[in-house]
Amino acid sequence: MTPWGEMMQAAARMGVGPEGFWRLSLKEWRMLTAGPVQAAPLGRGELERMQEMWPDD
């Protein structure tokens, strides 16, 4: 399958029809298909503040 075919199938799974697919900009396509944004790991200071706010009993 061509990359366009794969992209159109992915769009269809997201509920984007052919007309909508072809109207998407590259930036919009990338936003639709980007994975979830992952938060950075907690630093020691952030962890210590959380421990102070919610201590284990």
C-alpha distances in whole Angstrom, upper triangle without the diagonal:
4,7,8,6,7,10,11,10,13,15,15,16,19,20,19,19,17,20,21,17,18,22,21,22,20,23,23,19,20,23,21,18,21,22,26,29,31,34,36,38,42,45,48,50,47,48,51,52,50,52,55,54,53,55,54,57
4,5,5,6,9,10,11,12,14,15,17,19,20,18,18,16,19,19,16,16,19,18,19,17,21,20,17,18,21,19,17,20,22,25,28,30,34,35,38,41,44,47,49,47,47,51,51,49,52,55,53,53,55,55,58
4,5,5,6,9,10,10,12,14,15,17,18,17,17,15,18,17,14,14,17,16,16,14,17,17,13,14,17,16,14,16,18,22,24,27,30,32,34,38,40,44,45,43,44,48,48,46,48,51,50,49,52,52,55
4,5,5,6,9,10,10,12,14,15,16,14,14,11,14,14,10,11,14,13,14,13,16,16,12,14,17,15,14,17,19,23,25,28,31,33,36,39,42,46,47,44,45,49,49,47,50,52,51,50,53,53,56
4,5,5,6,9,10,10,12,14,15,14,13,11,14,15,11,12,16,15,17,16,19,18,14,16,19,16,15,18,20,23,26,29,32,35,37,40,43,47,48,45,46,50,50,48,50,53,51,51,53,53,56
4,5,5,6,9,10,11,13,14,13,14,13,16,15,12,14,17,15,17,15,18,17,13,14,17,14,12,15,17,20,23,25,29,31,34,37,40,43,45,42,43,46,46,44,47,50,48,47,49,49,52
4,5,5,6,9,10,11,12,11,12,11,13,12,9,11,13,12,13,12,14,13,9,11,13,11,9,13,15,18,21,24,27,30,32,35,38,42,43,40,41,45,44,43,45,48,46,46,48,48,51
4,5,5,6,9,10,10,8,8,7,10,10,7,9,12,11,14,13,16,14,11,13,15,12,12,15,18,21,23,26,30,32,35,38,41,45,46,43,44,47,47,45,47,50,48,47,50,50,53
4,5,5,6,9,10,9,10,10,13,13,10,13,15,14,17,16,18,16,13,15,16,13,12,16,17,20,23,26,29,32,34,37,41,44,45,42,43,46,46,44,46,49,47,46,49,49,51
4,5,5,6,9,9,10,11,14,13,10,13,15,13,15,15,16,14,11,12,13,10,8,12,13,16,19,22,26,28,31,34,37,40,41,38,39,43,42,40,43,45,43,43,45,45,48
4,5,5,6,5,7,8,11,9,7,10,12,10,13,13,14,12,9,11,12,9,9,13,14,17,20,23,26,29,32,35,38,41,42,39,40,43,43,41,43,46,44,43,46,46,49
4,5,5,5,6,8,11,10,9,12,14,13,16,17,18,15,13,15,16,12,12,16,17,19,23,25,29,32,34,37,40,44,45,41,42,46,45,43,45,48,46,45,47,47,50
4,5,7,9,12,14,13,12,15,17,15,18,18,19,16,14,15,15,12,11,15,15,17,21,23,27,30,32,35,38,41,42,39,39,43,42,40,42,45,43,42,44,44,47
4,6,9,12,14,11,10,14,15,13,16,16,16,13,11,13,12,9,9,13,13,15,18,21,24,28,30,33,36,39,40,37,37,41,40,37,40,43,40,39,42,42,45
4,6,10,11,9,10,13,14,13,17,17,18,14,13,16,15,11,13,16,17,18,21,24,28,31,33,36,39,42,43,40,40,44,43,40,43,45,43,42,45,45,48
4,7,8,6,6,10,10,10,13,14,15,12,11,14,13,10,12,15,17,19,22,25,28,31,34,37,40,43,44,40,41,45,44,42,45,47,44,44,47,47,50
4,6,5,6,9,10,11,14,16,18,14,13,17,17,14,15,19,21,23,25,29,32,35,38,40,43,47,47,44,45,49,48,45,48,51,48,48,51,51,53
4,5,5,6,9,10,14,15,17,15,13,17,18,15,16,20,22,24,27,30,34,36,39,42,45,49,49,46,47,51,50,48,51,53,51,50,53,54,56
4,5,5,6,9,12,15,17,14,14,17,18,16,17,21,24,26,28,31,34,37,40,43,46,49,50,47,48,52,50,48,52,54,51,51,54,55,57
4,5,5,6,10,13,14,11,11,14,14,12,15,18,21,22,24,28,31,34,37,39,42,46,46,43,44,48,47,45,48,50,47,47,50,51,54
4,5,5,9,10,12,10,8,12,13,11,12,16,19,21,23,27,30,32,35,38,41,45,45,42,43,47,46,44,47,49,47,47,50,51,53
4,6,8,10,13,11,10,14,15,14,15,18,21,24,26,29,32,35,38,41,43,47,47,45,46,50,48,47,50,52,50,50,53,54,57
4,6,10,11,10,10,13,14,13,15,18,21,23,25,29,31,34,37,40,42,46,46,43,45,48,47,46,49,51,48,49,52,53,56
4,6,8,6,6,10,10,10,12,14,18,20,21,25,28,30,33,36,39,42,42,40,41,45,43,42,45,47,45,45,48,49,52
4,5,5,6,9,10,11,12,14,18,20,21,24,27,29,32,35,37,41,41,39,40,44,43,41,45,47,45,45,48,49,53
4,5,5,6,9,10,11,12,16,18,19,22,25,27,30,33,35,39,39,37,39,42,41,40,43,45,44,44,47,48,51
4,5,5,6,9,10,10,14,16,16,19,22,24,27,30,32,36,36,34,36,39,38,37,40,42,40,41,44,45,48
4,5,5,6,9,10,13,15,16,19,22,24,28,30,33,37,37,34,36,39,38,37,40,42,40,40,43,44,47
4,5,5,6,8,12,14,16,19,22,25,28,31,33,37,38,35,36,40,39,37,41,43,41,41,44,45,48
4,5,5,6,9,12,13,16,19,21,25,28,30,34,34,32,33,37,36,35,38,40,38,39,41,42,45
4,6,5,9,10,11,14,17,20,23,26,28,32,32,30,31,35,33,32,35,37,36,36,39,40,43
4,6,9,10,12,16,19,22,25,27,30,34,34,31,33,36,35,33,37,39,37,36,39,40,43
4,6,9,12,15,18,21,24,27,29,33,34,31,32,36,35,33,36,39,37,37,39,40,43
4,7,8,11,15,17,20,23,26,29,30,28,29,32,32,30,33,36,34,34,36,37,40
4,6,9,12,15,17,21,24,27,28,25,26,30,30,28,30,33,32,31,33,34,37
4,6,10,13,15,18,21,24,25,22,23,27,26,24,27,30,28,28,30,31,34
4,7,10,13,15,18,22,22,20,21,24,24,22,25,27,26,26,29,29,33
4,7,9,12,15,18,19,17,17,21,21,19,22,25,24,23,26,26,30
4,6,9,12,15,16,13,14,18,17,16,19,21,20,21,23,24,27
4,6,9,12,14,11,13,16,16,16,18,21,20,21,23,24,27
4,6,10,12,10,10,13,14,14,16,18,18,19,20,21,25
4,7,8,6,6,10,11,10,12,15,15,15,17,18,22
4,6,5,6,9,10,11,12,14,16,17,17,19,23
4,5,5,6,9,10,10,12,14,15,15,17,21
4,5,5,6,9,10,11,12,14,15,17,21
4,5,5,6,9,10,11,12,14,16,20
4,5,5,6,9,10,10,11,13,17
4,5,5,6,9,10,10,12,16
4,5,5,6,9,10,13,16
4,5,5,6,8,11,14
4,5,5,5,8,11
4,6,6,9,12
4,6,10,12
4,7,9
4,6
4
